[in-house]
Amino acid sequence: MIYKNKENRIAAKEKGTLLPIPFSMSITPMEALLFMTFEQDPDSVYSAFEAQRFDDDLQGTGQLVIGWRVDGKVDIFHDPQLRLDPDGYDVCEGGMAHMVARDFKDSYFTVSPSGMEAHFSFEDLQGRLIEFEIREQNKKAPRPFGFLAPVGEGAENPSAMPILMLHDFYFIRRKGTGISINIDGRSHRPDVINFPIDWSIMYFSRYTPDPLVIFFNRAFEGPIYNLAVAGESRVIKEDTIYEIEYLGETPLLKAIEREYKGHTVRLSFEPAFPNLSAFKDPSASGEFSVKGDPALGEIRGVYTVTRAGDELKIILIPSGGWIPKKERLGIRLLYTLVGFFRNWPKSYRWTALIRNTQDGRFYMDSSWERT
C-alpha cells in the first residue's frame, strides 16, 4: 500500500534516503517548424524539406533545412553560426548523411493571421539550386490545434525516443495559397490530404510557431543520478520537479515534470515506480504516460522491472501509442485514416540493465530499439 500521509513522510524525513532516477527528459529549444512533403512527386534525391528556426543560448540564432532523402537518410543544411549536435539527428529515418553550412540570411518563415509565409533558397550537395516558397492568404483565420509529430516514425537506430510536441499546429490550406517547390529547375507538386480538415482542402505541408522537442531517455552508460529525499512529496532540482510517494518510509517515483516556455512535460507512473535501492521482489510492472499540454493528448505505455541475480532490467514500451484529443472532426480523421500518426510510438522499446557498483551506486546501460 502507498502511504501519502504526513506521519509517514515525517518518519522518512527523519531517516533520509536516496532515490535512484533512471529516466530523463532533455529539451532541445526550437522557435518554429515547417514541413513540406512531395512524396508523390519526388526528386531523385529528396521527397520533403523541413525548415527549423532557433534563437537560444544552446544552439544560437539561425535557421536550418532538413532534406529528407528518398533513401531514408537526411541532409542538414544550416546557418554557419548555429551550434548543432550531429548525434541528435539519428532519430530521423535512416540517420544523418551530411551536415553542411549554408547562408539563410535571405530566407524566412513566419506565421501571420492569414497563415504561413516562407521562402528558402540554397544549393544542395550536388550544387543544384533548391527553392521552396509558401504564401498563404486565406480569408479565414487558421484554427490550429495540438499535435504530436511522428518525427521518429522511420528511425532505425535511435539514441532516444523523440517527442515533438507541436502547439498551434496547422496544415497549409490550398485555397488562396501560392506554393512552389523547385529543384534544379524542375517544379514538384506538394502532397495533398484527400479529406477536408475544418471544411478546407489542405496540403500535407504543415507548420507550428511553437514546437517543443523532447528527447526521452537518451541512451546512457554510467552511474544513475541519486535524488536525495527526506520526506518531501515534491523535490525541485534546477528545472526538474520530482513527485514522490511513500511505501512506508521508502520513497517511490510518481512523476517527473519539466517546463519550458510555459509548456509542461510530465512523465508519470501508475503505480509509482519502485525504488531500485530497496527493490527485493522478482518483478514489478505498471503503466506510464508522457503528457504535455492537455490539447496534445498523451503517449501511454507499460513498464516492467525484473531481477536476475544482482542485475535489474527495466523495460519501457509505449504500447498504447499516441492518444490525441479528438474533439474536432479533422483530428479524428487524421487519427483514423493516417495510421502512423498514432502508431509510431508503439514500435519503440527501451531497455536498461542496472547493477551495483563498488562505490554503492547503480550503474546503468540503456538503449532504444525499434521492434
C-alpha positions as CSV (number, residue, x, y, z in Angstrom):
1,M,0.0,0.0,0.0
2,I,1.2,3.5,-0.8
3,Y,1.3,5.9,2.1
4,K,0.9,9.6,1.4
5,N,0.1,10.9,4.8
6,K,2.1,13.4,6.8
7,E,3.1,10.9,9.5
8,N,4.9,8.6,7.1
9,R,6.7,11.5,5.3
10,I,7.9,12.7,8.7
11,A,9.3,9.3,9.5
12,A,11.0,9.1,6.1
13,K,12.4,12.6,6.7
14,E,14.0,11.6,9.9
15,K,15.6,8.7,8.2
16,G,16.5,10.3,4.9
17,T,17.3,8.2,1.8
18,L,18.3,8.2,-1.9
19,L,16.0,7.5,-4.8
20,P,17.8,6.4,-8.0
21,I,16.4,8.1,-11.1
22,P,16.9,6.0,-14.3
23,F,14.8,8.3,-16.5
24,S,15.5,11.5,-18.3
25,M,13.7,14.1,-20.5
26,S,16.0,16.5,-22.3
27,I,14.6,19.5,-24.1
28,T,16.1,21.0,-27.3
29,P,14.9,24.6,-27.9
30,M,13.3,25.4,-31.2
31,E,11.3,28.5,-32.3
32,A,9.3,27.4,-35.3
33,L,9.0,24.5,-37.7
34,L,7.7,24.0,-41.3
35,F,7.4,20.6,-43.0
36,M,6.8,20.4,-46.8
37,T,6.3,17.0,-48.5
38,F,6.3,16.0,-52.1
39,E,6.5,12.2,-51.8
40,Q,4.0,11.7,-54.7
41,D,6.3,13.7,-57.0
42,P,9.8,13.2,-55.5
43,D,13.2,14.4,-56.7
44,S,15.9,11.9,-57.4
45,V,17.3,12.7,-54.0
46,Y,14.7,14.4,-51.9
47,S,11.0,13.9,-51.1
48,A,10.5,16.5,-48.3
49,F,12.0,19.6,-46.7
50,E,11.8,20.7,-43.1
51,A,12.7,24.2,-42.0
52,Q,13.5,25.0,-38.4
53,R,14.3,28.3,-36.7
54,F,16.4,28.7,-33.5
55,D,17.1,31.5,-31.1
56,D,18.6,30.2,-27.8
57,D,21.9,30.1,-25.9
58,L,22.4,26.4,-26.6
59,Q,22.3,26.4,-30.5
60,G,22.5,30.0,-31.3
61,T,20.3,32.1,-33.7
62,G,19.6,31.0,-37.2
63,Q,17.7,28.6,-39.5
64,L,18.3,25.1,-41.0
65,V,16.7,22.9,-43.6
66,I,16.5,19.2,-43.3
67,G,16.4,17.5,-46.7
68,W,14.5,14.2,-46.3
69,R,16.0,11.8,-48.9
70,V,14.4,9.1,-50.8
71,D,17.0,6.6,-49.4
72,G,15.7,7.2,-45.9
73,K,18.6,9.4,-44.7
74,V,18.6,13.2,-44.1
75,D,20.9,16.0,-45.2
76,I,21.2,19.0,-42.8
77,F,21.8,22.5,-44.3
78,H,22.3,25.1,-41.6
79,D,23.3,28.7,-41.0
80,P,27.0,28.7,-40.2
81,Q,26.6,30.3,-36.8
82,L,24.3,27.5,-35.4
83,R,25.9,25.1,-32.9
84,L,24.3,21.8,-33.7
85,D,24.8,18.3,-32.3
86,P,25.0,15.8,-35.1
87,D,24.1,12.9,-32.8
88,G,20.7,14.5,-32.3
89,Y,19.7,13.6,-35.9
90,D,19.9,9.8,-35.6
91,V,16.2,9.9,-34.8
92,C,15.5,10.9,-38.4
93,E,14.6,8.0,-40.6
94,G,17.9,6.2,-41.5
95,G,20.0,8.8,-39.7
96,M,22.1,11.8,-41.0
97,A,24.0,11.5,-44.2
98,H,25.6,15.0,-44.4
99,M,25.6,18.3,-42.4
100,V,26.8,21.4,-44.3
101,A,26.7,25.1,-43.7
102,R,24.6,27.4,-46.0
103,D,23.7,31.1,-45.7
104,F,20.0,31.5,-45.0
105,K,20.1,35.2,-44.2
106,D,17.6,36.0,-47.0
107,S,15.3,33.0,-46.2
108,Y,12.4,33.2,-43.7
109,F,9.2,31.6,-42.5
110,T,6.6,33.4,-40.4
111,V,3.0,32.9,-39.3
112,S,0.5,35.7,-39.8
113,P,-3.2,35.9,-39.1
114,S,-3.8,34.7,-42.7
115,G,-1.5,31.7,-42.4
116,M,2.1,30.8,-43.3
117,E,4.6,32.7,-45.4
118,A,8.0,31.2,-46.2
119,H,10.8,31.3,-48.7
120,F,14.1,29.3,-48.8
121,S,16.8,29.2,-51.5
122,F,20.1,27.3,-51.3
123,E,22.3,24.9,-53.1
124,D,22.4,21.2,-52.3
125,L,25.4,18.9,-52.1
126,Q,25.4,18.5,-55.9
127,G,25.3,22.2,-56.5
128,R,21.7,22.2,-57.5
129,L,19.5,25.2,-56.7
130,I,16.7,24.4,-54.3
131,E,13.9,26.9,-53.8
132,F,10.6,26.5,-52.0
133,E,8.0,29.1,-51.1
134,I,4.6,29.4,-49.4
135,R,2.3,32.4,-49.4
136,E,-0.9,31.5,-47.7
137,Q,-3.5,34.3,-48.0
138,N,-6.8,32.7,-46.8
139,K,-9.7,34.9,-45.8
140,K,-10.5,32.6,-42.9
141,A,-8.2,32.6,-39.9
142,P,-6.4,29.3,-39.2
143,R,-7.8,27.0,-36.5
144,P,-4.6,25.5,-35.1
145,F,-4.6,22.6,-32.7
146,G,-2.1,20.5,-30.6
147,F,-0.3,17.7,-32.4
148,L,2.4,15.1,-31.8
149,A,4.7,14.9,-34.8
150,P,5.8,11.4,-36.0
151,V,9.4,12.5,-36.2
152,G,10.7,9.2,-35.0
153,E,8.5,7.0,-37.2
154,G,11.2,5.9,-39.5
155,A,14.2,6.0,-37.2
156,E,16.3,2.8,-37.5
157,N,18.8,3.2,-34.6
158,P,17.5,6.0,-32.3
159,S,19.6,7.1,-29.4
160,A,16.4,8.4,-27.7
161,M,12.7,8.5,-28.3
162,P,11.9,11.9,-29.9
163,I,8.7,13.5,-28.8
164,L,8.0,16.6,-30.9
165,M,5.0,18.4,-29.4
166,L,3.5,20.9,-31.8
167,H,1.5,23.7,-30.3
168,D,-0.7,25.9,-32.6
169,F,-0.1,23.3,-35.3
170,Y,-1.9,23.5,-38.7
171,F,-1.8,22.4,-42.3
172,I,-1.4,24.6,-45.3
173,R,-4.7,25.4,-46.9
174,R,-4.9,25.1,-50.7
175,K,-7.4,28.0,-51.2
176,G,-5.7,31.3,-51.5
177,T,-2.2,29.8,-51.3
178,G,0.7,30.1,-53.6
179,I,3.1,27.2,-53.0
180,S,6.1,26.0,-55.1
181,I,9.0,23.5,-54.7
182,N,11.7,23.8,-57.3
183,I,14.9,21.6,-57.5
184,D,17.4,22.2,-60.3
185,G,14.8,24.0,-62.4
186,R,12.1,21.3,-62.0
187,S,8.9,22.0,-60.2
188,H,7.5,19.4,-57.8
189,R,3.9,19.0,-56.8
190,P,3.3,19.2,-53.0
191,D,1.4,16.3,-51.4
192,V,-2.3,16.9,-50.5
193,I,-4.7,15.5,-47.9
194,N,-7.5,13.6,-49.6
195,F,-10.1,14.7,-47.0
196,P,-11.1,18.1,-45.6
197,I,-10.0,19.5,-42.3
198,D,-12.1,22.3,-40.8
199,W,-14.1,22.1,-44.1
200,S,-11.0,23.2,-46.1
201,I,-8.9,21.2,-48.6
202,M,-5.3,21.0,-47.3
203,Y,-1.8,20.4,-48.5
204,F,0.1,17.8,-46.4
205,S,2.6,20.5,-45.6
206,R,2.3,21.7,-42.1
207,Y,3.8,24.2,-39.6
208,T,3.9,25.4,-36.0
209,P,5.3,28.6,-34.4
210,D,5.6,26.9,-31.1
211,P,7.3,23.5,-31.1
212,L,8.6,21.6,-28.1
213,V,11.3,19.0,-28.7
214,I,11.8,16.3,-26.0
215,F,14.3,13.5,-26.2
216,F,13.0,10.8,-23.8
217,N,15.5,8.5,-22.1
218,R,18.6,9.2,-24.1
219,A,20.8,6.1,-24.4
220,F,23.1,6.2,-21.4
221,E,26.0,4.2,-19.9
222,G,27.2,5.3,-16.5
223,P,26.1,5.9,-12.9
224,I,22.5,6.7,-12.2
225,Y,21.6,10.0,-10.6
226,N,20.5,9.7,-7.0
227,L,17.9,12.1,-5.8
228,A,18.2,13.0,-2.1
229,V,14.8,12.5,-0.5
230,A,13.8,13.4,3.1
231,G,10.1,13.0,3.4
232,E,9.1,15.5,0.7
233,S,6.3,14.8,-1.8
234,R,7.9,17.2,-4.3
235,V,11.6,17.7,-4.9
236,I,12.8,20.5,-7.2
237,K,16.2,20.2,-8.7
238,E,17.1,23.0,-11.2
239,D,14.4,22.8,-13.9
240,T,13.0,19.4,-12.9
241,I,10.3,18.5,-10.5
242,Y,10.1,15.1,-8.9
243,E,6.9,13.8,-7.3
244,I,7.4,11.2,-4.6
245,E,5.1,8.7,-3.0
246,Y,6.0,6.5,0.0
247,L,5.7,2.8,0.7
248,G,6.1,3.0,4.5
249,E,9.3,5.1,4.7
250,T,10.6,4.1,1.3
251,P,10.3,6.8,-1.4
252,L,8.9,5.8,-4.8
253,L,9.0,7.8,-8.0
254,K,5.5,9.0,-9.0
255,A,6.3,11.6,-11.7
256,I,8.9,13.8,-13.3
257,E,8.0,17.2,-14.7
258,R,9.9,19.7,-16.8
259,E,8.7,23.1,-18.0
260,Y,9.9,25.2,-21.0
261,K,8.4,28.5,-22.2
262,G,5.1,27.9,-20.4
263,H,4.7,24.3,-21.5
264,T,4.9,21.4,-19.1
265,V,6.0,17.8,-19.9
266,R,5.1,15.2,-17.4
267,L,6.3,11.5,-17.2
268,S,4.1,9.7,-14.7
269,F,3.8,6.1,-13.4
270,E,0.9,4.1,-12.1
271,P,1.6,2.6,-9.7
272,A,4.6,4.7,-8.6
273,F,8.0,3.4,-10.0
274,P,9.9,1.2,-7.5
275,N,12.9,2.4,-5.5
276,L,15.7,0.4,-7.1
277,S,17.8,0.5,-4.0
278,A,15.0,-1.2,-2.0
279,F,13.7,-3.5,-4.7
280,K,13.7,-7.1,-3.5
281,D,10.8,-8.6,-5.5
282,P,11.4,-10.9,-8.5
283,S,9.4,-8.4,-10.7
284,A,7.1,-5.4,-10.8
285,S,5.1,-3.8,-13.5
286,G,2.8,-0.9,-14.2
287,E,1.9,1.8,-16.7
288,F,3.4,5.1,-17.7
289,S,2.4,8.1,-19.7
290,V,4.0,11.2,-21.2
291,K,1.8,14.2,-21.3
292,G,2.2,17.8,-22.4
293,D,-0.4,20.5,-22.7
294,P,-4.0,19.0,-22.5
295,A,-4.7,19.7,-26.2
296,L,-1.8,17.3,-27.2
297,G,-3.2,14.2,-25.6
298,E,-0.6,11.7,-24.3
299,I,1.6,8.7,-25.0
300,R,0.8,5.6,-23.0
301,G,2.8,2.5,-22.3
302,V,3.8,-0.2,-19.8
303,Y,6.9,-0.7,-17.7
304,T,8.4,-3.8,-16.1
305,V,11.2,-4.3,-13.6
306,T,12.8,-7.8,-13.2
307,R,15.6,-9.2,-11.2
308,A,18.1,-11.7,-12.3
309,G,20.7,-12.3,-9.6
310,D,22.4,-8.9,-8.8
311,E,21.2,-7.3,-12.1
312,L,17.9,-5.4,-12.6
313,K,16.3,-5.0,-16.0
314,I,13.8,-2.2,-16.8
315,I,11.8,-2.2,-20.0
316,L,9.5,0.6,-21.2
317,I,7.3,0.0,-24.2
318,P,4.9,2.9,-25.4
319,S,2.4,0.2,-26.4
320,G,-0.6,2.5,-26.2
321,G,0.8,4.8,-28.8
322,W,-0.3,8.4,-29.0
323,I,-3.8,9.1,-27.7
324,P,-4.7,12.5,-29.0
325,K,-7.6,14.8,-28.2
326,K,-10.2,14.2,-30.8
327,E,-12.9,16.7,-30.3
328,R,-12.6,18.1,-33.8
329,L,-13.7,16.1,-36.9
330,G,-10.4,16.8,-38.7
331,I,-8.3,15.5,-35.9
332,R,-10.4,12.3,-35.7
333,L,-10.0,11.8,-39.4
334,L,-6.2,12.2,-39.2
335,Y,-6.1,9.8,-36.2
336,T,-8.3,7.2,-38.1
337,L,-7.0,7.4,-41.6
338,V,-3.3,8.3,-41.2
339,G,-2.3,5.4,-39.0
340,F,1.4,6.2,-38.5
341,F,0.5,9.4,-36.7
342,R,-0.9,7.4,-33.7
343,N,1.0,4.2,-34.0
344,W,4.7,5.1,-34.4
345,P,5.5,5.2,-30.6
346,K,4.3,1.6,-30.3
347,S,7.4,0.2,-32.1
348,Y,9.8,1.8,-29.6
349,R,11.3,-0.3,-26.8
350,W,13.7,1.0,-24.1
351,T,15.8,-1.5,-22.1
352,A,18.1,-0.7,-19.2
353,L,20.4,-3.1,-17.4
354,I,21.3,-2.0,-13.9
355,R,23.8,-3.3,-11.4
356,N,25.5,-2.1,-8.2
357,T,29.0,-0.6,-8.5
358,Q,31.7,-1.0,-5.9
359,D,31.0,2.5,-4.5
360,G,27.4,1.5,-3.8
361,R,25.8,3.4,-6.7
362,F,23.8,1.9,-9.5
363,Y,25.4,1.7,-12.9
364,M,23.1,1.7,-16.0
365,D,23.5,0.6,-19.6
366,S,20.4,1.7,-21.6
367,S,19.4,1.8,-25.2
368,W,16.4,2.0,-27.6
369,E,15.4,-0.4,-30.3
370,R,12.6,-0.5,-32.9
371,T,10.5,-3.6,-32.8
